[in-house]
Amino acid sequence: HYNDQQYWNEFINKFNQTLVRALNDRIHNLSIYINKNTTSMTNYNSNIKQCQYILTIGLTLNIEKAIRKVDRGPTYEHAEELNSFRQFWGEKCQLRRFQDGSIVEAIVWDNKFANNNIYLRSLYIVNDIFNYILKLHYNDAIKSIQSI
């Protein structure tokens, strides 16, 4: 029997793996907390109990890595890893040539935040990655995102 608790345990585990893969070495730690908020509402002819789960995500940034604007993917010689990378990152992937001569799929994060504060710039990039990956992989499951 598949219950609510089992579903959420599996969801949180997959969600955690996705965030850790996306943020990679930009973070030291990631914690996810779940809070169930249940309200009753009337919908036309029937009473519907609506459950809303609030996920609180805490992370500790690795400031030196969090500021990185480019994430390099695998080279074209590693087809399986390359396909996985492309599937994970979607349309954000770009084939790029680097100064060392390597040609790899890469993700480029805009750093529109023109502040010289390294902490604020790293927060902007991490927030951009976070929002992009949630919309790409969890758009149907997540109703709103608030960053603090």
Secondary structure per residue as TSV (DSSP state, phi and psi in degrees):
chain	resnum	aa	ss	phi	psi
A	1	H	-	360.0	122.2
A	2	Y	-	-89.4	113.5
A	3	N	-	-107.4	172.8
A	4	D	H	-58.4	-44.2
A	5	Q	H	-64.1	-42.2
A	6	Q	H	-64.2	-42.5
A	7	Y	H	-58.4	-48.2
A	8	W	H	-69.1	-33.6
A	9	N	H	-61.7	-44.5
A	10	E	H	-68.1	-40.2
A	11	F	H	-61.6	-48.1
A	12	I	H	-62.8	-39.6
A	13	N	H	-62.3	-47.4
A	14	K	H	-66.6	-41.5
A	15	F	H	-60.0	-45.3
A	16	N	H	-60.6	-46.2
A	17	Q	H	-60.6	-39.8
A	18	T	H	-64.2	-46.5
A	19	L	H	-66.0	-41.1
A	20	V	H	-64.2	-40.8
A	21	R	H	-64.6	-41.7
A	22	A	H	-69.6	-43.4
A	23	L	H	-86.0	-24.7
A	24	N	G	49.4	-126.4
A	25	D	G	-81.9	6.1
A	26	R	G	-74.3	-14.5
A	27	I	E	-126.0	152.6
A	28	H	E	-93.7	-42.8
A	29	N	E	-138.8	152.5
A	30	L	E	-140.8	129.7
A	31	S	E	-129.0	138.2
A	32	I	E	-122.9	128.2
A	33	Y	E	-118.0	141.9
A	34	I	E	-119.5	137.1
A	35	N	E	-129.3	125.7
A	36	K	E	-94.8	124.6
A	37	N	E	-118.7	111.4
A	38	T	E	-108.1	129.1
A	39	T	E	-131.4	153.9
A	40	S	E	-103.8	142.4
A	41	M	E	-145.2	157.4
A	42	T	E	-100.8	128.3
A	43	N	E	-122.5	101.1
A	44	Y	T	52.8	-106.4
A	45	N	T	-93.4	-6.5
A	46	S	E	-134.2	154.6
A	47	N	E	-85.8	129.9
A	48	I	E	-120.6	129.8
A	49	K	E	-91.4	119.3
A	50	Q	E	-106.5	127.7
A	51	C	E	-105.8	134.3
A	52	Q	E	-123.0	127.5
A	53	Y	E	-105.4	130.8
A	54	I	E	-107.8	120.2
A	55	L	E	-100.3	127.8
A	56	T	E	-110.0	125.7
A	57	I	E	-116.7	123.5
A	58	G	E	-114.1	140.3
A	59	L	E	-144.2	152.9
A	60	T	E	-108.5	118.7
A	61	L	E	-78.4	145.7
A	62	N	-	-98.4	91.6
A	63	I	H	-53.8	-42.0
A	64	E	H	-62.7	-34.0
A	65	K	H	-91.8	-30.3
A	66	A	H	-64.2	-25.1
A	67	I	T	-80.2	-10.8
A	68	R	-	-57.3	131.2
A	69	K	-	-92.7	-15.4
A	70	V	E	-129.4	131.6
A	71	D	E	-110.0	120.4
A	72	R	E	-85.2	137.7
A	73	G	E	-100.7	-170.3
A	74	P	E	-71.7	160.0
A	75	T	E	-78.4	165.1
A	76	Y	T	-64.5	-18.7
A	77	E	T	-68.4	-21.7
A	78	H	-	-104.3	76.9
A	79	A	H	-58.9	-43.3
A	80	E	H	-64.6	-46.9
A	81	E	H	-65.7	-36.6
A	82	L	H	-63.9	-44.9
A	83	N	H	-63.0	-41.1
A	84	S	H	-63.1	-42.7
A	85	F	H	-61.8	-46.8
A	86	R	H	-63.1	-42.0
A	87	Q	H	-65.5	-40.3
A	88	F	H	-67.3	-43.8
A	89	W	H	-93.2	-13.0
A	90	G	G	63.7	-142.9
A	91	E	G	-70.1	-6.6
A	92	K	G	-72.3	-18.6
A	93	C	E	-66.7	139.7
A	94	Q	E	-138.3	138.7
A	95	L	E	-80.0	123.2
A	96	R	E	-133.6	147.4
A	97	R	E	-103.9	131.3
A	98	F	-	-104.4	165.6
A	99	Q	T	-58.6	-28.0
A	100	D	T	-79.1	2.2
A	101	G	S	92.8	-11.9
A	102	S	-	-72.4	145.7
A	103	I	E	-119.5	114.4
A	104	V	E	-140.3	160.1
A	105	E	E	-70.7	139.8
A	106	A	E	-145.0	160.1
A	107	I	E	-115.9	128.2
A	108	V	E	-112.2	126.2
A	109	W	-	-103.0	123.9
A	110	D	-	-64.2	137.8
A	111	N	-	-116.2	71.7
A	112	K	-	-71.5	-16.7
A	113	F	-	-75.6	104.9
A	114	A	-	-88.7	23.9
A	115	N	-	-85.2	144.6
A	116	N	S	-79.3	-7.3
A	117	N	-	-72.8	114.2
A	118	I	H	-61.1	-35.5
A	119	Y	H	-65.1	-46.3
A	120	L	H	-66.5	-39.5
A	121	R	H	-64.7	-41.3
A	122	S	H	-67.0	-37.2
A	123	L	H	-62.0	-40.9
A	124	Y	H	-61.6	-47.0
A	125	I	H	-65.1	-45.4
A	126	V	H	-62.1	-41.4
A	127	N	H	-63.4	-39.6
A	128	D	H	-62.8	-46.1
A	129	I	H	-61.5	-48.0
A	130	F	H	-56.6	-52.2
A	131	N	H	-64.1	-40.7
A	132	Y	H	-62.5	-48.5
A	133	I	H	-70.2	-34.0
A	134	L	H	-67.0	-42.7
A	135	K	H	-66.6	-36.8
A	136	L	H	-69.6	-45.8
A	137	H	H	-102.3	-18.9
A	138	Y	H	-132.7	25.7
A	139	N	T	-57.0	-38.9
A	140	D	T	-75.0	-26.3
A	141	A	T	-92.1	-21.8
A	142	I	-	-109.8	123.3
A	143	K	-	-86.8	-39.1
A	144	S	-	-151.2	153.1
A	145	I	-	-126.1	129.3
A	146	Q	-	-125.8	128.0
A	147	S	-	-104.1	137.3
A	148	I	-	-115.6	360.0
